[in-house]
Amino acid sequence: MTYVIAEPCFNVTDKACVPACPVDCIHGTDKFLYIAPDECIDCGACVEPCPVQAIFPQDELPEKWKFYTEVNAKFFPDRNEAKAWEGATMPDKPRAH
C-alpha cells in the first residue's frame, strides 16, 4: 500500500509534508503535490504535517477521490503534470495557504 495525495491539496502553498517524508518521495508543482508510489515506504510520516488532511493510505481514500491513485502514479517517473491529469479533470479551486 502507498499513500496518495487527494483534492484538498490542490492549490495549497503549505508543503509541510515534503520535508516530513524520510525517503523524499513527495514531489510536485505549484498547483499540486504527488507521492511516488514506487518510492513510498508506507510510513505515514507525511499525514500529520499536512495542513489540509489531503494524504490518505491508498485503501482509505474516500470513494470520490479514488482516481487520485492514478493521478499520483501517472505524474512519475517524468514528473509531468499534464500526463498525470490525462483523462481526469483538475480541480478549479482558488489558491489556499
Secondary structure, 3 states (H helix, E strand, C coil): CCEEECHHHCCECCCCHHHHCCCCCEEECCCCEEECCCCCCCCCCCCCCCCCCCEEEHHHCCHHHCCHHHHHHHHCCCCCHHHHCCCCCCCCCCCEC
